[in-house]
Amino acid sequence: MTSAVLELNDHAINLYQDGELLSSSPGFVLSLGGQTQFGQSAAEQSRLHPINTHNEFWHRLSMTPLTRPLAHYRHNADIAHAHLLHIAETSDFEGEVVIAVPGSFHRDQLAILGGVVGKSPFRAAAMMDAGVFYALSHMTGQSRVVFADLQLHQFNLTLLSHEQGRVRRESVAVVQGAGWSNVANALVQVINDAFIQQSRFNPQHSAFWEQHLYNELTDYLQQIRAGQSDFLVSITTDKATHQARVSVAELVESLQPVFRRITQQLDLLLGDSAAPLLLSERAAVIPGLETMLNSHQSPLGGEQMAQACVAANSTLAKTGSDVPYVSSWRLDAASTSDKPVATPTRAKATHILLDHVAYPLAGAEPDEAVIKSACASALMQARVLAAGRTLFAGDTLSVGDGTVLPLIRVHHGRA
């Protein structure tokens, strides 16, 4: 049974083993001079080479052709696959993992993800909604909570409910314009303005020094978390040393547009009701966010989430080679008769979806002869893979050169 969890949050793709962080790689790729770099090294050069850097391949995971060429990659799914290869190589890991995914991944992205992971050194034991397992240990005594998490390009709010001993994802709200990239831009602008006002030096006139400010943000945020009301930033050029004292209050003020977007979505998510709010550790580093959201719980770390996923996977009922997707879980671990199971009421698949046409999982139809030969080949391969297996609506089949075919259920001729 696996003890590894791969968390697919593009702020940083984290690989955990035995509850410990093994590898962390931000969702950045840099293609320069015929060489490709992923993760932290790419992120730390993104301002130096903006045209050659891409950081939306997880956020916009799809097989749509890229509008701007990047190396030999055809689409974002290709880049995501290459990123997984990089993570496996740098972490020296290969084998079975639980995939923890944000609730913002829609069904088509989950289907593509299954194909991407299937061609990587990782083998998916299960896919689990990360929000459920971040919040699981905090659901006792609560009927509803909201889990708030930060991604690279958006902020994620997951509403979870607890009924009859089971925790389930109720709904998800995505806050555009409130991701780490937006936060970082706002913070760097305040720091840059402080330099201009206090030393008449503009770091943004140089891509090198602008990049330096982005690279040092983590250290600045740690100082803020330690309780400092301001901090000193120094830049030494070949001519002089420039300093600026940055006010935390001004940083928080610069983030008000981000905070308004988050609170507006939170209000829409909850309506007239109320619920405690849980923050991930990566979200809690945003200055002023905990206070603004009135969050009184300690920020939740990925290690605890990973341990919950591993424990859940050890008792998960599985069928054949199917990869279950889990978005609900039973809290009562003391009861052996109430073991958690994969998302309930999964309907068996009846058809393969190919080029927007539904074809039965088995048998032949007269219209097969008139579809494109490549599609006919994919259909035949899919039926061979499906033979003898129990498949459910929402599952996928990967065939041929990586084509991923969704499986659906059709009732009386209607999907």
matplotlib code that plots the C-alpha trace (Angstrom):
import matplotlib.pyplot as plt

x = [0.0, 1.4, 2.6, 3.1, 0.8, 1.3, -0.5, -1.3, -1.5, 0.4, 1.6, 3.9, 3.4, 4.3, 5.3, 4.9, 6.1, 5.4, 3.9, 7.0, 7.6, 9.9, 9.8, 8.2, 8.1, 6.2, 4.3, 6.8, 8.6, 11.4, 12.6, 15.8, 18.7, 17.4, 17.2, 14.1, 13.9, 11.0, 10.0, 11.9, 14.8, 12.3, 10.3, 13.4, 14.1, 10.6, 11.0, 14.3, 12.8, 9.1, 8.6, 10.3, 8.4, 5.0, 3.2, -0.4, -0.1, -1.7, -4.2, -5.4, -4.7, -6.1, -5.2, -5.9, -3.0, -0.8, -1.3, 2.3, 4.9, 7.0, 9.9, 8.4, 5.2, 1.9, -0.4, -0.6, -1.1, 2.3, 4.0, 2.3, 3.5, 7.1, 6.8, 5.8, 8.8, 11.0, 9.5, 10.0, 13.6, 14.6, 12.9, 14.2, 10.7, 8.7, 5.6, 2.2, 0.8, -2.5, -3.2, -4.6, -6.3, -8.0, -11.7, -11.3, -10.3, -13.4, -14.3, -12.5, -9.3, -9.5, -9.8, -6.8, -4.9, -5.6, -3.9, -1.0, -0.3, -0.7, 2.3, 4.5, 6.6, 3.7, 0.9, -2.4, -3.9, -6.7, -7.6, -8.8, -10.2, -7.5, -9.9, -11.8, -8.6, -7.1, -10.3, -11.1, -9.6, -11.4, -14.9, -15.8, -18.6, -19.0, -21.9, -20.1, -16.7, -15.0, -11.4, -9.5, -6.5, -4.1, -3.1, -0.8, -3.5, -6.6, -7.9, -10.0, -12.9, -14.3, -17.5, -17.6, -20.6, -20.7, -23.9, -24.4, -20.7, -19.7, -17.7, -18.4, -17.6, -20.7, -19.5, -16.4, -15.9, -12.9, -11.7, -10.0, -7.4, -6.6, -3.8, -0.2, 0.9, -1.6, -0.5, 3.2, 2.7, 1.0, 3.6, 6.6, 5.0, 4.8, 8.4, 9.5, 7.6, 9.3, 12.7, 11.7, 10.4, 13.2, 16.3, 15.3, 16.2, 13.8, 14.4, 11.9, 14.1, 16.3, 14.8, 17.6, 16.6, 12.9, 13.5, 15.5, 12.5, 10.2, 12.8, 13.1, 9.4, 9.3, 11.9, 10.0, 6.8, 8.5, 9.5, 6.0, 4.7, 7.1, 5.2, 7.3, 5.4, 8.1, 11.3, 14.4, 15.2, 18.7, 19.9, 23.6, 24.5, 27.9, 27.6, 25.9, 23.8, 20.1, 17.8, 14.1, 12.0, 8.7, 5.6, 3.5, 0.4, 1.0, 1.5, -1.9, -3.5, -2.2, -4.0, -7.5, -8.7, -7.7, -9.4, -12.6, -12.7, -12.3, -15.0, -17.4, -17.1, -17.2, -20.5, -21.9, -20.8, -22.3, -25.4, -27.2, -25.4, -22.1, -19.3, -15.8, -13.0, -9.9, -6.8, -4.0, -0.4, 0.3, -2.8, -2.0, 1.3, -0.6, -0.3, -3.6, -5.6, -6.2, -7.5, -9.7, -11.3, -11.5, -9.9, -9.1, -7.8, -4.1, -3.2, -3.4, -0.2, 0.2, 1.8, -1.4, -3.4, -1.0, -1.3, -5.1, -5.0, -2.7, -4.9, -8.0, -6.4, -5.6, -9.3, -10.7, -12.8, -11.5, -12.7, -10.1, -7.8, -10.2, -8.8, -11.5, -12.1, -13.0, -14.8, -16.5, -15.3, -16.6, -15.3, -16.1, -12.8, -13.5, -16.3, -15.1, -18.5, -18.4, -15.3, -15.0, -15.7, -15.2, -17.7, -21.1, -23.7, -21.2, -23.2, -21.7, -20.6, -22.4, -20.8, -17.5, -17.5, -15.5, -15.7, -18.9, -20.6, -21.5, -20.6, -21.5, -18.7, -19.1, -20.5, -20.4, -22.7, -23.3, -22.0, -18.5, -17.8, -18.3, -16.3, -12.6, -10.3, -8.2, -11.4, -12.4, -9.0, -9.3, -12.8, -11.6, -8.7, -10.9, -13.3, -10.4, -9.3, -12.8, -13.5, -14.1, -13.7, -16.2, -16.1, -18.0, -19.3, -16.6, -13.8, -11.5, -9.6, -6.2, -5.5, -3.1, -0.8, -2.3, -5.8, -8.1, -11.7, -14.3, -16.8, -20.5, -23.8, -26.7, -30.3, -32.9, -30.9, -30.1, -26.7]
y = [0.0, 3.4, 5.9, 8.6, 11.6, 13.9, 17.2, 19.0, 22.7, 24.8, 27.1, 24.1, 20.5, 18.7, 15.1, 13.6, 10.2, 8.8, 12.2, 14.2, 16.6, 14.9, 17.4, 20.8, 22.2, 25.4, 25.2, 27.0, 26.0, 27.9, 27.0, 28.8, 28.1, 24.6, 23.7, 23.3, 24.0, 23.3, 24.3, 26.7, 27.4, 28.4, 30.5, 32.4, 33.4, 34.1, 37.9, 37.7, 35.7, 36.3, 35.3, 32.0, 31.2, 29.5, 29.0, 28.2, 24.6, 23.2, 26.0, 25.5, 21.8, 20.8, 19.3, 22.5, 23.4, 26.1, 29.6, 30.5, 27.8, 26.5, 24.1, 20.9, 20.8, 20.7, 21.6, 22.1, 18.4, 17.8, 20.4, 18.9, 15.5, 16.8, 18.5, 15.2, 13.5, 16.3, 15.8, 12.0, 12.4, 15.1, 13.3, 9.9, 8.5, 6.1, 4.1, 4.3, 7.6, 9.1, 12.2, 15.1, 17.5, 20.9, 21.1, 23.5, 20.7, 20.0, 16.6, 17.1, 18.1, 15.1, 12.9, 14.5, 14.2, 10.5, 10.1, 12.4, 10.5, 7.2, 7.9, 9.2, 7.3, 7.8, 5.3, 6.7, 4.6, 7.1, 10.7, 12.6, 16.1, 17.9, 20.1, 17.2, 15.8, 19.1, 19.8, 16.2, 16.4, 19.8, 18.6, 17.1, 19.1, 21.2, 20.9, 23.0, 24.6, 26.4, 25.5, 28.3, 27.6, 29.5, 28.5, 30.2, 32.0, 31.8, 31.4, 28.4, 28.2, 24.7, 24.4, 21.1, 19.6, 17.0, 14.9, 11.4, 10.9, 11.7, 14.7, 15.7, 18.5, 20.6, 23.2, 25.1, 28.8, 29.9, 33.5, 34.8, 37.5, 36.4, 33.8, 34.0, 35.7, 38.6, 38.8, 38.8, 41.5, 43.7, 43.2, 43.8, 47.0, 48.3, 47.4, 49.0, 52.2, 52.3, 52.2, 55.1, 57.2, 56.6, 56.2, 57.3, 53.9, 51.9, 48.2, 47.6, 49.5, 46.3, 42.9, 41.5, 43.5, 43.1, 39.3, 39.7, 41.2, 38.3, 35.7, 37.3, 37.5, 34.3, 35.7, 39.0, 37.1, 35.1, 38.3, 39.5, 36.2, 36.7, 39.8, 42.6, 45.8, 46.7, 45.3, 46.6, 45.6, 46.2, 46.1, 46.4, 47.3, 47.9, 51.5, 51.7, 50.1, 51.1, 50.5, 50.8, 50.3, 48.6, 49.0, 45.9, 48.1, 49.4, 45.8, 44.8, 47.9, 47.0, 43.6, 45.1, 44.4, 40.8, 40.5, 42.1, 39.4, 36.7, 38.0, 38.5, 34.9, 33.7, 35.6, 34.0, 30.6, 30.8, 32.9, 33.8, 31.0, 31.1, 28.6, 28.5, 29.1, 27.0, 28.3, 26.3, 27.3, 28.7, 31.0, 32.1, 33.7, 36.4, 39.5, 40.4, 37.5, 35.7, 38.9, 39.8, 36.4, 36.2, 32.8, 31.5, 28.0, 27.3, 27.1, 23.6, 21.9, 19.6, 16.9, 16.3, 16.2, 13.7, 11.4, 11.6, 10.6, 7.7, 6.4, 6.8, 4.9, 2.0, 1.3, 2.4, -0.2, -0.5, -2.4, -3.8, -1.2, 1.7, 4.8, 6.1, 9.8, 10.6, 13.7, 12.4, 10.5, 9.0, 10.5, 7.6, 5.7, 3.7, 1.8, -1.0, -1.3, 2.3, 2.3, 5.3, 4.5, 6.2, 8.9, 7.2, 6.5, 6.2, 5.0, 2.3, 3.7, 2.5, 4.6, 6.0, 9.7, 10.3, 13.5, 14.5, 11.2, 8.5, 4.9, 1.8, 0.2, -3.0, -4.1, -2.4, 0.2, 0.9, 4.5, 3.3, 2.9, 6.5, 8.0, 9.0, 6.0, 7.4, 7.7, 4.2, 2.9, 4.8, 3.3, -0.2, 0.2, 1.6, -1.3, -3.8, -1.9, -1.9, -5.6, -7.4, -4.3, -2.5, 1.1, 4.1, 7.3, 9.9, 7.3, 7.6, 5.3, 6.3, 4.9, 5.2, 8.2, 9.4, 10.2, 10.3, 9.1, 10.0, 7.3, 8.3, 6.7, 7.0, 6.5, 5.6, 7.3, 10.5, 11.1]
z = [0.0, -1.0, 1.6, -1.0, -2.0, -4.9, -4.4, -7.6, -6.6, -9.2, -6.4, -5.8, -6.8, -3.6, -3.2, 0.3, 1.5, 5.0, 5.9, 5.1, 2.2, -0.3, -3.2, -4.0, -7.5, -8.6, -11.8, -14.0, -17.1, -18.9, -22.4, -23.2, -25.5, -26.3, -22.6, -20.5, -16.8, -14.5, -11.0, -8.7, -11.1, -13.8, -11.4, -10.3, -13.9, -15.0, -14.9, -16.7, -19.6, -19.6, -23.2, -22.7, -19.4, -19.1, -15.8, -16.7, -17.9, -14.7, -14.3, -17.9, -18.2, -21.6, -24.9, -26.8, -29.0, -27.5, -29.1, -28.3, -29.1, -26.3, -27.2, -28.6, -26.5, -28.3, -25.5, -21.7, -21.0, -22.7, -20.4, -17.3, -18.2, -18.6, -15.2, -13.6, -15.3, -13.8, -10.3, -10.5, -11.6, -9.1, -6.2, -7.3, -6.9, -9.0, -8.1, -6.7, -5.3, -4.1, -6.2, -4.2, -6.5, -5.8, -6.1, -8.9, -11.4, -13.6, -15.0, -18.3, -16.5, -14.3, -17.3, -18.9, -15.6, -15.6, -19.0, -18.1, -14.8, -16.6, -18.8, -16.0, -13.5, -11.0, -10.7, -9.4, -6.6, -6.2, -6.8, -3.8, -3.3, -1.3, 0.5, 2.1, 3.5, 4.7, 6.7, 7.8, 11.3, 11.9, 11.0, 14.4, 15.9, 12.8, 10.3, 7.7, 7.2, 4.3, 3.4, 1.8, -0.4, -2.5, -6.1, -8.5, -10.6, -8.4, -4.8, -4.0, -1.5, -0.8, 1.2, 3.2, 5.1, 7.8, 7.9, 9.4, 10.1, 6.5, 5.3, 1.7, -0.7, -1.1, -3.6, -4.8, -5.5, -7.6, -7.0, -10.2, -9.8, -6.3, -6.8, -5.7, -8.9, -8.2, -4.5, -5.4, -8.0, -5.5, -2.8, -5.1, -6.3, -2.8, -2.1, -5.4, -4.6, -1.2, -2.9, -5.3, -2.4, 0.0, -2.1, -5.6, -6.9, -9.1, -9.0, -11.8, -14.2, -14.2, -14.8, -12.6, -9.6, -10.2, -10.2, -7.0, -5.2, -6.4, -5.3, -1.8, -1.2, 0.9, 3.3, 3.6, 4.4, 7.0, 8.8, 8.6, 10.1, 12.9, 13.9, 12.5, 11.6, 9.0, 7.5, 5.7, 2.2, 0.7, -2.8, -3.6, -7.2, -8.7, -7.8, -4.4, -1.7, -1.7, 1.2, 1.8, 4.9, 4.0, 6.0, 6.5, 6.8, 3.3, 2.0, 3.5, 2.0, -1.4, -1.1, -0.5, -4.1, -3.7, -0.3, -1.7, -4.5, -1.9, 0.5, -2.3, -3.4, 0.1, 0.7, -2.5, -1.4, 2.0, 1.3, 4.5, 6.5, 8.3, 8.7, 10.3, 7.8, 7.6, 5.8, 4.2, 5.3, 1.9, 2.0, 5.6, 4.6, 2.7, 5.0, 6.6, 5.1, 8.4, 10.1, 7.1, 7.0, 10.8, 10.8, 14.3, 13.5, 13.0, 9.3, 7.8, 6.5, 3.6, 5.7, 7.7, 4.5, 3.1, 6.1, 5.9, 2.2, 2.9, 5.7, 3.6, 0.7, 2.9, 3.5, 0.2, -1.7, -5.3, -8.4, -10.7, -12.2, -11.9, -10.2, -7.8, -7.3, -3.7, -2.7, 0.5, 3.5, 6.7, 10.0, 12.3, 11.9, 15.1, 13.4, 11.2, 9.6, 8.5, 6.3, 3.9, 0.3, -3.0, -4.0, -3.7, -6.4, -9.2, -12.2, -14.5, -17.9, -21.0, -23.8, -25.0, -25.9, -29.2, -31.1, -29.3, -30.4, -27.8, -28.9, -26.8, -24.9, -26.8, -30.2, -33.6, -35.2, -38.9, -38.5, -37.5, -41.2, -41.9, -39.1, -39.6, -39.7, -36.8, -34.7, -35.6, -34.5, -31.2, -30.7, -31.3, -28.9, -26.2, -26.5, -26.1, -23.0, -21.6, -22.2, -18.9, -16.7, -14.6, -15.7, -14.3, -15.8, -15.4, -15.9, -18.9, -21.2, -22.7, -26.1, -29.1, -28.8, -25.6, -26.6, -23.6, -24.1, -21.4, -20.4, -19.9, -19.0, -21.5, -20.3, -23.0, -25.7, -23.6, -22.0]

ax = plt.figure().add_subplot(projection="3d")
ax.plot(x, y, z, "-o")
ax.set_aspect("equal")
plt.show()
